Structure formats: C-alpha cells, structure tokens
Amino acid sequence: MLTALTAAGNRVFAGLGRISMYRTAFFALAALALISLALSLWGLVSPTAAEIVVSAAVLGLTCAGVDAGARRLLGLPWRVESSLITALILLFVLRPTLDPAALGGLAIAGAIASASKYVLAWRGRHLFNPAAVGATAITLLAVAWPELGASSWWVGTPALAAPVIVLGLVVLWRTEKVRVIAVFLVVAVSVALVRTSAAYQAVGQAVEVADIFWPILWSSPFLFLGAFMLSEPLTMPPRRSQQFLVAGIVGFLAGWPIDVGAISLGQERALLIGNAVAFALAVRTAVRLALQSRVARTPTVRELTFRVADRVSFVPGQYLELEVPHRRPDARGTRREFSIASAPEDLPVLRVAFKEPREGAPRSTFKKALAEVEPGETLAITGVWGDFVLPRRSGAPVLMVAAGIGVTPFVSQLRHLRLAGEERDIVLVYVASDAAELAYRDEIEASGIPVIVFTRDRPADLPGHWTWARGVRLDADGLLSVVPDIAGRHAYVSGPAGLIADLAPALERARSLTTDAFSGY
C-alpha cells in the first residue's frame, strides 16, 4: 500500500509540475470562486451571487492597480497572477457586499494588502501574507468605522468544505506542503475542540465530542487558511522542521483566539504571528546574482556561474528559486527552482545547472529568456529552501540515486565533503541517457566514492571505482541488484518524479528515503 501511494504521489507531482505554483494557486482559487458563485444561486453560501461578483471585481481591480503601480514605480515586472491571488483570498476572508461603504472597505483592504508586499518587506521579500495584512487592517479600521466591514471568513461553511479540500490538496501537492498543513490542521482542530468543550463545561452543559468535532472541521476557516494562506512559500522558513514549528504555532493561535482589546488574535492575526516567527527563524531576502559565465557540461546540460552580490547561506543539497522576468510567460511562469551545484565553501561564487532540450524540441519561455541573459547582467533569487541534506551523523551509510540533471545536489554535497575533509560511506547510482550526458564527472571522480553508471553505451575511461551496469535496467529490481545492501543505507533520490515512482518498491527498503523530484523546466 505504501509503495503504491509513493508511486502515485510522484506521478501526480510530475503532472502538476508542468504549471507554476502561482498559476496553480490562481486556478484553484478561481475554481473555488466559481463554485461559490454557483452555490450562492441555491442559497448554500451566505453571500449572494451579485455580492460575490461585485466584490471580486472591486478587489481584483484594486489589487491589480496597486500592484501594477508599485511595480512600475520600482521598475519591476508586473505579475498579474500574484495580484489576483491576493484579491481572491480576500474575497473569501472578507464579507462580499453591495453596500458602497463596505465596498470601500474592500478596496482599502485590497490596497493595503498589495502595498504590504513592498512596504512590509525586507530586502525585496515581503514578510507577511498580503491578504492577512489587508484583512487585519480593515478589521482594525472597523473598530472606529464599522460601516467598512471586517473579516468574516464566510468560506468556512460545510457547502464549501469539499471543494476547499480537493482544490487545496492540489495546491499543497504542488507546493509540497501537505505534511506541514496536516500538522497545522491537527493542532488547530484539537485546540479548538478543547476550547469549545471547556466552554460547554463552564456553563454546565454536557456535549459529545463528535457533536462539536465535525462543525469545527467543516464550518471553520482552518481548511482554507492552511491550504491557501499558511502554505505560501515566500513566508515559510526554509527547513521542514521550522515549517512544522510555524504550523503548530499558527494552529494553536487559530484554534484558541486570544482577545486583545476590541479584537482577538483570530485567523489572519495568527498567520501574521506565524509569519513573524518564520522570518525570525531564517531571515529571508531577495538575493542578487551577477551572471559570470555559461558553459556546456554535456551536449544538453548548461552550467551557470554567478557571483553573489548579497549575503546568502545554504546547506549542500538545498535549492534556490531563480526569477527571470520576461514578457508573456507560459504556464510555468517566470520563476524556476534549481538545485545548487556548488559548495558553501565556493561562495560568493554560486553555480546551478539545467538541461536544454535537444535541437528542434520546444523550449519554455523561461529557458528562452534565460538563454538571452548576458554575462554581467543581474538576476534575483527569492530564497533558498529544502531538506534534501545528508544525515547529521557522519557514520550513516548513504545511497545517492541521480537521474540526469538530478545529479546537481549530490555534486554540491560531494564537493563540500571533499573540501571539508570529511569521509562518508556513500554509493552513487547515476542514470543518464548516454555516456556523453554524464555531467560533473570530474567533481564526482574527485570524491573517490563508488559510482554505478546506467547508460545505453559504455562510458570511456571509467575510473577504477566506477562500474557500468551494462544491460541492467534501472527499475526496482535493477536497483536492488546493484545495491544489495540498500536496507542499511539512507536513500536520497534526485530526478524525475516518474523515476522515483518506478523505484519506490526498492527505495522503501532503505533505512530512510529523501526525494528531490522535479518535472522538467
């Protein structure tokens, strides 16, 4: 069962990976808005259809206008999807209306939310979820001017629970935050359950747990808050353990709101506190990189060498998100994730690599734009993330499985170990279409670890500690045949999600499994 789930999960990720995280979130929110509009016609949600349509238009125009103006002023490209995501989240958090004063409140909330991306920012990165900032601001203003309205979280209704779960899972699978948000939900629902039970007991009223559990789950805003707001990558810390901590804090505060004067630390304020904790755990900055060179590592693999203009740190195996602004981006957007191929000791020089399509094959708009970047030009990375890092215990045996360009995080790790003078029991299984596509041979050879190569043709001049797998096919059985001691090793796999799915039956015999799946660029 676990093997089947692992395989299925990676195949789903491979499909979702063809669309950018931001476009995935936009499509999911847009679909939820259309579903809400349909439900309103039957009175299954509280706002009317007219209120939803008019409020969405006000929020969309306001957020888009403020975003476009700010980015024009700062000389930055405008990302309309970001504007519409903020507007759609606010649509579900605030109360849709036709009242002119309350519509003005929606416009104020949208303007503050969009402006917060540039005002409440640290070195190019916004610190707080924009929609949470806008909702909190209008709630505070409503204390003095009630006619402006306030947050209502009308999305927390049983009629929308199923759509939120399904569409939210799509977003979380694409952002790889399913486990993190599961922690948030468990904490939030558990705390809310205890709080509600205590309230009933305080007035001497007996209540069954099931009678309050299901309303808390289906009629609370927890599902929407977790899937579409807490999961925002730019306001999350880089390491999974840190993300679990933030999820727990937000879950507790959301489940047990604390009164602070005229308002309480409700859903959006709980998220803002979580954002602040995330920032304190790992200061996030937009880092500028100047391109130094572009070289061919293989007929299809290109390596980019940058010089870092700002402070940055990373652990070998982590990845960065590179932004290349360009006109009319395709569904994958203007940002891509790249595993870092250099070691921390190489800073301020930083290297990444990517695979170019073969001659005549279509290229994404991102790769076309990246190919036009000249040495000396500056790009930006939005941050460094990931838990694809080696075990802390240096004596733990490790199996590395790399497919094609998936070798880059291992190159970073092996180079770091060599420069640090650290020895580990490591075996690398390296898969490439043919011998000419074995990238970074020099770095891997210098590490001295045993390498098992899977290529159609025999590579020339193999070092003594390298083995060509000949006719063995790399599937679960093939992996077990070349690494018979896999049960004693910590397995790390970097490559296409489909390959990870194929290897799942063998990989699950390892002492632990860490994957770095990608679906192309």
ABEGO torsion letter per residue (X at the ends): XAAAAAAAAAAAAAAAAABBAAAAAAAAAAAAAAAAAAAAAAGABABBAAAAAAAAAAAAAAAAAAAAAAAAAAGBBBBAAAAAAAAAAAAAABBBBABAAAAAAAAAAAAAAAAAAAABBBGGBBABBAAAAAAAAAAAAAAABAAAEBBAGAABBAAAAAAAAAAAAAAAAAAGAAAAAAAAAAAAAAAAAAAAAAAAAAAGBBBBAAAAAAAAAAABAAAAAAAAAAABAAABBABAAAAAAAAAAAAAAAABBBBBEABBBBAAAAAAAAAAAAAAABBBBBBBBBBABBBBABAABBBBBBBBABBBBBBBGBBBBBBBBBBGBBAAEABBBBBBABBAAAOABBBBBBBBBBBGBBBBAAAAAAAABBBGBBBBBAEBBEABBBBABAABBBBBBBBEAAAAAAAAAAAAAAAAGBBBBBBBBBBBABAAABBGAAAAAAAGBBBBBBBABBBBGBBAABBBAEABBBBAAAAAAABAAAAABBBBBBEBAAAAAAAAAAAAABABBBBBBBAEX
